[in-house]
């Protein structure tokens, strides 16, 4: 700790001489967890297929996705039949439901494996954890300044130690390495914004594709434009782009990326019907897959929020929320009857309590602190 404080003091002094700003912040988290998904070691990177192998992998992924869709439809039917079971038929329908569930689990796993083979991504196993505790602490250094000709620049460095959970995804991320990590280095001016972050910039179309190393963002008239590039030219998703446009209460967003098997693209639109209701629509065409159209609506009134969406691939989501002061509750459910429920409460002084449970018997509860 003494070494860290000495380094911090030196950085602040240097910042003063350079007429730049350095901000030091700290965080800490502690709590309990049970049954969270745990990221196991990668099973290895699969070489991205090409030529005839790519064609076969794309066909296999499409077929597997169709099989998964059919299995999901059969599972829904079995659930409906079981929920309306009468005396004398319960056992048979329960058996049918279990069989449909097992068939869907197999189809889902096969579809996921086919997608991995098609995209040339690493397969990462997920296994549920037992009971445990998590605790971690970190320090972040954010640095910013400007050149004489008006170019702003920024950079960040942080260090984290301890074990941690991903509350948003109900995942146990394991132990941090405790090493210094470099964040993005940016330069901004009338020309736009350049960002450098080796492997740290998410693909603009999907975070499931390869991360980029450099991006450029600018505004052309009323259109905001961002381009990201992965300097590893052999990567199938080396380049991605995002464009946005707003007019008369409507927001349009177009994203696209190179991908194994072609180009993936998505066009999304949202319309603020009034101060409380927003309508959304999206068409998504992943390379080598059928396009998916989604419509949705959301509203917020007196601290209560409701968001619903439905797609033509038989998927849907319903999310409910309630906020009052520093307290918030959320509940979400989807077409698989999988649900999550979370609660957060501001405790004051930079402390926040958070807890969550889901339909997989996963849970976490703990406190975070900001310094």
N, C-alpha and C positions, 0 to 999 in steps of 0.2 A: 504493500500500500504506500509506503514512503516513496518508493521509486516512481509510482504513478503520480503522486502529488507534485514531486519535483519536476517531472516532465510537463505536467499541466501548467505549472508556474512559468516554466521556460517558454512554452508555446504562447501564453498570453503576452509575455514581454515582447517576444518577437513580433507578434501581431501588431502591437502598438507602434513599433518602429516602421512597420510596413504599411501602416494605415489601413489594415484589413481587420476583419472581425473573426473571432473564433469563439464558438459557443460550446460549452461542455455540459452535457446532460447525462443523467444516470437513470437506470431502471432496475427494478428487482421484482421477482415473482416467486410465489410459494403457494403450495396447495396439495390436494390429493387427487388421485385419478383411479379409474377402474375400467377395464374392458375396452380401452381405446385401441384403434388400429395402430400397429407398430411397424415402422418402415424397416424391413430387413435389408440385408446387404443385397446389392444388385446381382442379378443372375448373369450379368454380362451384357455387353452391347451387341446387338444383332446388326450385321452389315446391311446397309440399305440395299434392297434388291433393285435390279435393273433389267431391261429387256424382257425376255420371255418369263423370267422368274418374277419380275414385277407384275406382269399381266396376270400370271397365275395367282400371285398373292392378293392382288386387288379383287379378282373374281372370288377367291376364297373368303375374303373379308366381307364382300357384299352378300354372299350366300349365308355366311355365319350371322350377319346382322338380320337377315330375313328370318332365319331360324329362331333367333332370339326374340324377334317381334312376334312370331307365331306362338312361341312358348309363353310369352308374357300375356298374350290374349287368352290362351288356354288357362293360365293361372288365374286371371281375372274371373273367367267363367266359373272355375272351381271354387273360388272364394265366394262368389255370388250364390252359387248353389248351396254351399255349406252354411252361409248366413241365413238362408231360407229353409234350412233343413227341418223336417218334421220328425216326430217320434217314429222310430223304426228305420229311418234312412240316415241317421246321423253318422253311424259308424262307417257306412259305405262311402258317404260323401267326405268324411274326414280322411279316409284312405286315399280317395281321389285327389283331395287337396294336397296331401303330402306328396303324392306322386307328381302332381303338376309343379309343385314347388321345387322338387328335386330336378325335374326336367329343365325348369327355367334356370336353376343355378348352374347346371352343366352347360346350357346354351349360352348363358352370360359369360362364363369363363372362356368358352371356345371363341366367342366373338371378340373378347378382349385380347386373347392370344393372337387371333388373326389380324387385328388392328396393329398389334406390336410388330408382327412379322412384316406387314405391308409397309409400315412407317419406318422400320429400322430403328426402333427405340429400345432402350434397355428395359428388361422386365424386372419389376421390383415387387417382391412378395409382401403382402400385408397380413400380419397375424395379430390377434387380439392380445392385449396385455392382461396381466393380473392386477392386483391392487398395488398401489405405490404412492410415493410422494414426489413432487417436483420442486426444485428451488434453483433459481439462477439470478445472476446480477450482471449488469453490463454498463459500460461507459461509452458514450459516443462523442466524437469531436467533429463539429460542423464548421467549415472554414469558408469564408467568402471575401471577395474583394473586387476591385475594378481597375482597369488600365487607364492611362491618361486619355486615350481616345474613346472611352465609354464602353469598353467590352467588360461585361461582368463575368466573373468566374467563381466556381465553388468546388469543394471537394469534401469528402468525409472519411473518417476512419473510426472503427468501433471495435470493441473487444467484449466478448460475452463468455461467461463461465457458468457451468452447472448443467442440469438437465431441464428439458422444456417440453411443453405440450402445445399443439396447434389447436386452439379452442374452436376456431371456425370450422375445421375439418374433423374434429374429434380424433386427432392423431397424436401419438406419442413420438416426438422427434428425437428422443435420446439425448446423449451427452454432447455438449458443444466442445469444440477443440480448445477453447480458451485462447486462440491466436488472434492477432490483429487482422481485421478484414478491411480492405479498401472498398469504399463505396464508389458511386459515380463521380466523375470529374466532368463538369459542364462549362461551356463558354456561351454567353448570350450577348446579342447585340441587334442592330437593325437588320442584320442578315438572317436572324433566326437563332436557334439554339442547337449546339452540338453537344452530344453526350457520349462519353467514353466509359464503358464499364464491361470489362472482359467477361463475357458469358453471363452478364447480370441484367440484360435488357430483355424483357419478355417479348416473344413473338407477338406482333400486333394483331394477328388473327386469332391465335389460340396459344395459351400457356402450355399446352400439351406438345407443341412443336419446339424445335431447338431455339434456345435463347440467342440473342444477337449481342454484338460487341460494341457497336457504334450506331447512333441514330441522329437524324437531323429533322428538326421541326421548324416550320415557318407558316406564315399566313399569306395566301395569295388572294387578294380581294376579300371576299366573304368566306373563303374556304380555308380551313385549317388543315395542314398537311404534315404527316410524319412518315419518315422512311427509316427502316432499321435494317442493318446488314450484319451477317455473321461472316467474319473474315475467313473461316474455314470453308473455302469454296466448294469442297466436296460434299458439304451438308446439303441434303435435299431441300431444306427450308431456309436457304441462306438469306433470302430477301423477303421482307413483308412491308406493307404500306397501310396507312389509315388516313382517311379524308373525312372531314366533317363540315356540315353546312347548316345554318339555322336561319329560318325566316318565318314570320307570322305565327309564332308559337310552335313551329315544327322543327325538330332536329333530325338531320339525316347523317348516318355514319356508315361509311363503306370501308371494309377491311379486306385485305387479300394477302395471300402468302404463297410462295413456292412450296410445293409439297410433293412427296413421293407419289407419282401417278398423275401429276398435273398441277393445277392451281386451285387453291381453296379460296372461297370468297364469301362474304356476308354483307347484306344490306339491311340496316336497321333504321326504323323511323319511330319517333315518339311525338305525341301531340298533347300539349297541355290544354285539355278541354276547358278547364277553369282553374281557380286557385287550389282546388283540392283533388281533382281527378286528372289522371294522365293515361292516355291510351298508347300502346306500343305494338309494333309489328316487326317481324324479321324473316328474311329468307336466307338460308344458310346452305351453301353447296360445298361440302368437303370433297376434296379430290378422290375420285373413285367411288363415291357414295351417292345415294339418292339425296336430292335437296329436301330440306326440312323447313316448313313454314310454321311460324309461331306467332300467336296473338296474345295480348295481355292487357291488363288494366290495373291501376293502383290508385288508392285514395287515402288521404290522411285528414282526420277531423277530430279536434279536441283530444289529441294525443293518441288516438286509435288509428292504426294503419292496416290496410288490407291490400294484398297484391295477389293476383291470379294470372296464370298463363296456361296455354294449351297449345300443343303442336300436332301436326298431322301424322306423326309417328307414334301416336297413342301415349305420349307423355304429357304430364301436367304437374303444376305446382300451385300450392296455396300457402301464403305466408301471412301471418297475423302479428301485430305488434302493438305494444302499449307503452307510452312513456309519460312520466309525471315527475317533474323535478329532476333529480339525479337518478331516478329508478326507471328501468326498462325491462319489459318482458317480450319475448318473441316465441312464436310457434310456427313450424313449417311442416307440411306433409306433401308427399308426391304420389305418383301412380302406383308405386310398389307398396303403398301403405307404410313406407318408412317415414318416421317423423323425428324432429328435433325440437327441444324446448330449452331456452336459455333465459337467464336473469342476470342483470348487472345493477350495481348500486354504487354511486359515488359516496365515499366515506369521508371526504374532505381531506385537505392537506396533501393532495396528490395521490391518495389511496383509492382503489376501486375494488369492489368485490364482484366476482363473476362465477357463475355455476351453470352447468348444462347437463342434460340427459338426452338420450335418444332411444329409438326403438330396438337398437342392438344391445341394450343393457350397458351402454357406455356412459360414463359420467366423469365430470371434473368439478372441482370447487376450489377456489383459492383467491388470493389477494395480490394485486399488483401495485407497485409504488413507483412514482415518478419524482425524480430529484432535480 
